[in-house]
């Protein structure tokens, strides 16, 4: 995938979009199948390129959790190819009829799903996004404009080569997926021109989202930071509380659906020792409120106000004892980024209230926040997890990359 200058993005993207809009499902699926095949055939080159990026990241002292997010291994690369095939196997949303009716004047009106057009995704050290976004955009008839980070440059280029060859194999324009590089200032100039793309999606932290919201004249679909919470209710089962909390924090701490804050009902201080003990054994640095620190004999730093709003993306967890469910809901409402929140409880009433009141894209009852993922939700992959309210919230999948248009057919009618 060649690196192009920003001044060529609009023209090349538009030209590719015209061809992609006209491509049928079979052709787009053939491209995805070819891309998966090239990812497997190019495994050695891709992993070698990734090793270069990882070595550079380690030399720069990047946190281990972020290095993990950057790293590809044979299993993760196989999973990427499998995700591409999974996207190809999904139903095509393009052309799906949403409404079909005859108007009073005899006109036939059809409302049909169509591609958005050109989707610009700005992401950080997540090379999997290169493939996930390319696959979802190709399947849904959109051009993907990819602006990855310099820390994954070699990996993204190697993955992009596989994508480019797969498109060519199917007779589709290689410009259906374009890679863009540049400084943060150049990114600001790029998104300040509405001709660049039809929508921009930040796949990163809150700082990236805020930058694009400030500078972009292209509509922004925020898929950004995840300050996620796990709340242990008064009726929480101890074994479930330990398993869910540890999984939500430890399984992959450098991703946006990992838990960053644990809230515990004041009547269940007995949960603190087993839960925090398991976290401590897993290498998690704990930062707690005064009641948390007084309740257990573990090394727990004093939490500050900043800890409640921090997305650590690392083996760090803030812990707070709250008076009741309402206090937990108030805390989440104040500090959450609207990503994913979980309650652990045997109370149907508490679960219902949590689900009804929490204002986040994904809400879990007795399950880990780590399930917020397009692949886990049966979407094959995702562009990101939207924390916005328009036009989609939660994992951004195929249908979310479409909009609608009306097709009206007459027999010569004119309006009086």
Beta strands, then each sheet from edge to edge (+ up, - down):
strand 1: 3-4
strand 2: 97-102
strand 3: 108-115
strand 4: 118-123
strand 5: 143-147
strand 6: 177-180
strand 7: 199-203
strand 8: 228-232
strand 9: 259-265
strand 10: 285-288
strand 11: 300-302
strand 12: 316-322
strand 13: 340-344
strand 14: 362-365
strand 15: 385-386
strand 16: 394-395
strand 17: 402-409
sheet 1: 1+ 6+ 5+ 4+ 7+
sheet 2: 2+ 3- 17+
sheet 3: 11+ 10+ 12+ 9+ 8+ 13+ 14+
sheet 4: 15+ 16-
end
